[in-house]
Amino acid sequence: MTTKTIDTSSVKQSIDLRELAARYVELRRASGDKELCGPCPKCGGNDRFHCGTDWFFCRQCHPKRGDAIEFTIWKDGLDFKSAVATLTNAPFPTTAPTKRTPAAPKASEWNEPAQRTKVLANHDALVDGKVSQAQACIAYLESAGRTSHPSKRQKSCQLSRMIYRNLVHHKS
């Protein structure tokens, strides 16, 4: 997902707050040519609102200085993206969040019930000595004198150890 970056500096520089505020209220000079004052566009109080080219404040309802984006958020009750879209006359792209769904399992991927059945069947075949590798392990164990009628569980453990050692030995 890509995100769009907003160049707030260029948005703020492209807006003269005096002209923006003059859309809502009648302003007059307060001091020199740079500062204007008049009724607040939000609370309506006379002579409370002051603005310059890049700042504004209201002595009653917005005592801290703000910029053009903050003015639009404050005045119109918008969120940041909507305020920028209003100031630039360009809609800010909004995308609905997409719900992620897991991909369907491929035929070659793990299938728990089928794999479990297969593993159990292979284990039983090893324990019962039906596989050539299991038969070789049983023959080795019997030749080494390690089996004297072992129980099925003992045979399973011995076979598992032998097969594990055999696999580890062949890997290295």
C-alpha positions as YAML, in Angstrom:
chain: A
units: angstrom
residues:
- id: 1
  name: MET
  ca: [0.00, 0.00, 0.00]
- id: 2
  name: THR
  ca: [1.42, 3.39, -0.95]
- id: 3
  name: THR
  ca: [0.84, 6.57, 0.97]
- id: 4
  name: LYS
  ca: [0.67, 10.03, -0.49]
- id: 5
  name: THR
  ca: [2.89, 12.63, 1.14]
- id: 6
  name: ILE
  ca: [1.44, 16.08, 1.63]
- id: 7
  name: ASP
  ca: [3.84, 18.97, 1.13]
- id: 8
  name: THR
  ca: [2.38, 21.19, 3.86]
- id: 9
  name: SER
  ca: [4.98, 23.91, 3.27]
- id: 10
  name: SER
  ca: [3.87, 24.49, -0.30]
- id: 11
  name: VAL
  ca: [0.19, 24.40, 0.72]
- id: 12
  name: LYS
  ca: [0.79, 27.01, 3.42]
- id: 13
  name: GLN
  ca: [2.89, 29.21, 1.12]
- id: 14
  name: SER
  ca: [0.28, 29.13, -1.63]
- id: 15
  name: ILE
  ca: [-2.46, 30.50, 0.68]
- id: 16
  name: ASP
  ca: [-2.69, 34.08, 1.91]
- id: 17
  name: LEU
  ca: [-4.61, 33.73, 5.16]
- id: 18
  name: ARG
  ca: [-5.87, 37.32, 4.88]
- id: 19
  name: GLU
  ca: [-7.64, 36.46, 1.62]
- id: 20
  name: LEU
  ca: [-8.91, 33.17, 3.02]
- id: 21
  name: ALA
  ca: [-10.38, 34.81, 6.14]
- id: 22
  name: ALA
  ca: [-11.85, 37.65, 4.05]
- id: 23
  name: ARG
  ca: [-14.12, 35.06, 2.38]
- id: 24
  name: TYR
  ca: [-15.96, 34.70, 5.71]
- id: 25
  name: VAL
  ca: [-15.76, 38.12, 7.44]
- id: 26
  name: GLU
  ca: [-15.04, 41.75, 6.64]
- id: 27
  name: LEU
  ca: [-11.51, 42.60, 7.73]
- id: 28
  name: ARG
  ca: [-9.73, 45.93, 8.21]
- id: 29
  name: ARG
  ca: [-6.15, 46.99, 8.82]
- id: 30
  name: ALA
  ca: [-4.96, 46.51, 12.37]
- id: 31
  name: SER
  ca: [-1.34, 47.63, 12.18]
- id: 32
  name: GLY
  ca: [0.47, 48.45, 8.98]
- id: 33
  name: ASP
  ca: [-0.23, 46.62, 5.76]
- id: 34
  name: LYS
  ca: [0.44, 43.09, 7.01]
- id: 35
  name: GLU
  ca: [-2.07, 42.50, 9.82]
- id: 36
  name: LEU
  ca: [-5.85, 42.56, 9.47]
- id: 37
  name: CYS
  ca: [-8.52, 42.28, 12.15]
- id: 38
  name: GLY
  ca: [-12.27, 41.89, 12.39]
- id: 39
  name: PRO
  ca: [-15.04, 39.73, 13.77]
- id: 40
  name: CYS
  ca: [-14.17, 36.09, 14.35]
- id: 41
  name: PRO
  ca: [-15.51, 33.82, 11.57]
- id: 42
  name: LYS
  ca: [-16.26, 31.14, 14.16]
- id: 43
  name: CYS
  ca: [-17.43, 32.78, 17.41]
- id: 44
  name: GLY
  ca: [-18.53, 36.10, 15.85]
- id: 45
  name: GLY
  ca: [-16.92, 38.39, 18.44]
- id: 46
  name: ASN
  ca: [-16.07, 41.90, 17.18]
- id: 47
  name: ASP
  ca: [-12.40, 42.77, 16.82]
- id: 48
  name: ARG
  ca: [-11.18, 39.42, 18.25]
- id: 49
  name: PHE
  ca: [-9.85, 37.90, 15.06]
- id: 50
  name: HIS
  ca: [-6.42, 38.89, 13.71]
- id: 51
  name: CYS
  ca: [-4.50, 37.49, 10.76]
- id: 52
  name: GLY
  ca: [-1.42, 37.95, 8.66]
- id: 53
  name: THR
  ca: [-0.35, 36.30, 5.42]
- id: 54
  name: ASP
  ca: [0.61, 33.06, 7.17]
- id: 55
  name: TRP
  ca: [-0.98, 33.17, 10.65]
- id: 56
  name: PHE
  ca: [-4.25, 33.82, 12.49]
- id: 57
  name: PHE
  ca: [-5.71, 33.86, 15.99]
- id: 58
  name: CYS
  ca: [-8.91, 34.76, 17.83]
- id: 59
  name: ARG
  ca: [-8.51, 36.19, 21.31]
- id: 60
  name: GLN
  ca: [-11.62, 34.29, 22.43]
- id: 61
  name: CYS
  ca: [-11.80, 30.87, 20.75]
- id: 62
  name: HIS
  ca: [-8.34, 30.29, 19.20]
- id: 63
  name: PRO
  ca: [-5.71, 32.18, 21.23]
- id: 64
  name: LYS
  ca: [-2.70, 30.41, 19.70]
- id: 65
  name: ARG
  ca: [-1.45, 31.33, 16.24]
- id: 66
  name: GLY
  ca: [-2.32, 28.88, 13.50]
- id: 67
  name: ASP
  ca: [-1.64, 28.50, 9.77]
- id: 68
  name: ALA
  ca: [-3.95, 28.10, 6.77]
- id: 69
  name: ILE
  ca: [-4.44, 24.36, 7.27]
- id: 70
  name: GLU
  ca: [-5.27, 24.83, 10.94]
- id: 71
  name: PHE
  ca: [-7.63, 27.69, 10.05]
- id: 72
  name: THR
  ca: [-9.61, 25.42, 7.72]
- id: 73
  name: ILE
  ca: [-9.70, 22.61, 10.27]
- id: 74
  name: TRP
  ca: [-10.79, 25.03, 13.02]
- id: 75
  name: LYS
  ca: [-13.31, 27.01, 10.97]
- id: 76
  name: ASP
  ca: [-14.98, 24.15, 9.07]
- id: 77
  name: GLY
  ca: [-14.47, 21.30, 11.54]
- id: 78
  name: LEU
  ca: [-12.59, 19.19, 9.00]
- id: 79
  name: ASP
  ca: [-9.88, 16.60, 9.43]
- id: 80
  name: PHE
  ca: [-6.36, 17.26, 8.15]
- id: 81
  name: LYS
  ca: [-6.76, 15.50, 4.77]
- id: 82
  name: SER
  ca: [-10.07, 17.21, 4.06]
- id: 83
  name: ALA
  ca: [-8.65, 20.61, 5.00]
- id: 84
  name: VAL
  ca: [-5.71, 20.15, 2.61]
- id: 85
  name: ALA
  ca: [-8.09, 19.00, -0.13]
- id: 86
  name: THR
  ca: [-10.27, 22.09, 0.46]
- id: 87
  name: LEU
  ca: [-7.28, 24.45, 0.32]
- id: 88
  name: THR
  ca: [-5.72, 22.91, -2.77]
- id: 89
  name: ASN
  ca: [-9.02, 22.27, -4.59]
- id: 90
  name: ALA
  ca: [-7.77, 18.76, -5.22]
- id: 91
  name: PRO
  ca: [-9.43, 15.76, -3.64]
- id: 92
  name: PHE
  ca: [-7.11, 13.84, -1.40]
- id: 93
  name: PRO
  ca: [-7.25, 10.20, -2.45]
- id: 94
  name: THR
  ca: [-8.76, 8.02, 0.18]
- id: 95
  name: THR
  ca: [-8.68, 4.29, -0.16]
- id: 96
  name: ALA
  ca: [-10.84, 1.97, 1.82]
- id: 97
  name: PRO
  ca: [-8.77, -0.47, 3.79]
- id: 98
  name: THR
  ca: [-8.60, -3.78, 2.03]
- id: 99
  name: LYS
  ca: [-9.30, -6.87, 4.04]
- id: 100
  name: ARG
  ca: [-6.52, -9.36, 3.66]
- id: 101
  name: THR
  ca: [-7.51, -12.94, 3.19]
- id: 102
  name: PRO
  ca: [-5.07, -15.84, 3.23]
- id: 103
  name: ALA
  ca: [-4.35, -17.45, -0.09]
- id: 104
  name: ALA
  ca: [-6.02, -20.76, -0.74]
- id: 105
  name: PRO
  ca: [-3.66, -23.62, 0.08]
- id: 106
  name: LYS
  ca: [-1.99, -25.23, -2.89]
- id: 107
  name: ALA
  ca: [-2.27, -28.94, -3.41]
- id: 108
  name: SER
  ca: [1.41, -29.39, -2.53]
- id: 109
  name: GLU
  ca: [1.12, -27.54, 0.78]
- id: 110
  name: TRP
  ca: [0.71, -29.10, 4.18]
- id: 111
  name: ASN
  ca: [-2.66, -30.69, 4.84]
- id: 112
  name: GLU
  ca: [-2.79, -31.43, 8.56]
- id: 113
  name: PRO
  ca: [-5.33, -34.31, 8.61]
- id: 114
  name: ALA
  ca: [-3.80, -36.06, 5.61]
- id: 115
  name: GLN
  ca: [-0.24, -35.60, 6.86]
- id: 116
  name: ARG
  ca: [-1.13, -36.83, 10.32]
- id: 117
  name: THR
  ca: [-2.72, -39.98, 8.89]
- id: 118
  name: LYS
  ca: [0.34, -40.56, 6.72]
- id: 119
  name: VAL
  ca: [2.77, -40.07, 9.63]
- id: 120
  name: LEU
  ca: [0.80, -42.41, 11.88]
- id: 121
  name: ALA
  ca: [0.64, -45.07, 9.17]
- id: 122
  name: ASN
  ca: [4.41, -44.80, 8.59]
- id: 123
  name: HIS
  ca: [5.05, -44.99, 12.32]
- id: 124
  name: ASP
  ca: [2.92, -48.11, 12.67]
- id: 125
  name: ALA
  ca: [4.72, -49.67, 9.70]
- id: 126
  name: LEU
  ca: [8.07, -48.98, 11.38]
- id: 127
  name: VAL
  ca: [6.94, -50.40, 14.69]
- id: 128
  name: ASP
  ca: [5.55, -53.52, 13.06]
- id: 129
  name: GLY
  ca: [8.75, -53.97, 11.02]
- id: 130
  name: LYS
  ca: [6.97, -53.72, 7.67]
- id: 131
  name: VAL
  ca: [9.46, -51.28, 6.14]
- id: 132
  name: SER
  ca: [12.89, -52.40, 4.97]
- id: 133
  name: GLN
  ca: [14.68, -49.73, 7.01]
- id: 134
  name: ALA
  ca: [12.76, -50.80, 10.13]
- id: 135
  name: GLN
  ca: [13.61, -54.43, 9.45]
- id: 136
  name: ALA
  ca: [17.29, -53.52, 9.11]
- id: 137
  name: CYS
  ca: [17.16, -51.62, 12.41]
- id: 138
  name: ILE
  ca: [15.45, -54.53, 14.17]
- id: 139
  name: ALA
  ca: [18.07, -56.95, 12.80]
- id: 140
  name: TYR
  ca: [20.85, -54.66, 14.04]
- id: 141
  name: LEU
  ca: [19.29, -54.27, 17.47]
- id: 142
  name: GLU
  ca: [18.79, -58.04, 17.79]
- id: 143
  name: SER
  ca: [22.38, -58.76, 16.64]
- id: 144
  name: ALA
  ca: [23.67, -56.31, 19.24]
- id: 145
  name: GLY
  ca: [21.69, -58.10, 21.90]
- id: 146
  name: ARG
  ca: [19.55, -55.12, 22.69]
- id: 147
  name: THR
  ca: [16.20, -56.73, 22.24]
- id: 148
  name: SER
  ca: [14.75, -59.47, 24.28]
- id: 149
  name: HIS
  ca: [11.10, -59.40, 23.37]
- id: 150
  name: PRO
  ca: [10.66, -55.64, 23.68]
- id: 151
  name: SER
  ca: [7.23, -54.17, 24.09]
- id: 152
  name: LYS
  ca: [5.76, -52.30, 21.15]
- id: 153
  name: ARG
  ca: [6.58, -48.98, 22.86]
- id: 154
  name: GLN
  ca: [10.18, -49.94, 23.56]
- id: 155
  name: LYS
  ca: [10.58, -51.16, 20.01]
- id: 156
  name: SER
  ca: [9.15, -47.88, 18.71]
- id: 157
  name: CYS
  ca: [11.55, -45.80, 20.80]
- id: 158
  name: GLN
  ca: [14.55, -47.92, 19.80]
- id: 159
  name: LEU
  ca: [13.60, -47.75, 16.14]
- id: 160
  name: SER
  ca: [13.07, -44.02, 16.30]
- id: 161
  name: ARG
  ca: [16.51, -43.51, 17.85]
- id: 162
  name: MET
  ca: [18.18, -45.75, 15.32]
- id: 163
  name: ILE
  ca: [16.49, -44.07, 12.39]
- id: 164
  name: TYR
  ca: [17.34, -40.63, 13.80]
- id: 165
  name: ARG
  ca: [21.00, -41.58, 14.25]
- id: 166
  name: ASN
  ca: [21.06, -43.09, 10.81]
- id: 167
  name: LEU
  ca: [19.56, -39.93, 9.27]
- id: 168
  name: VAL
  ca: [21.87, -37.61, 11.19]
- id: 169
  name: HIS
  ca: [24.90, -39.74, 10.31]
- id: 170
  name: HIS
  ca: [24.02, -39.72, 6.60]
- id: 171
  name: LYS
  ca: [23.40, -35.94, 6.56]
- id: 172
  name: SER
  ca: [26.83, -35.02, 7.90]
...
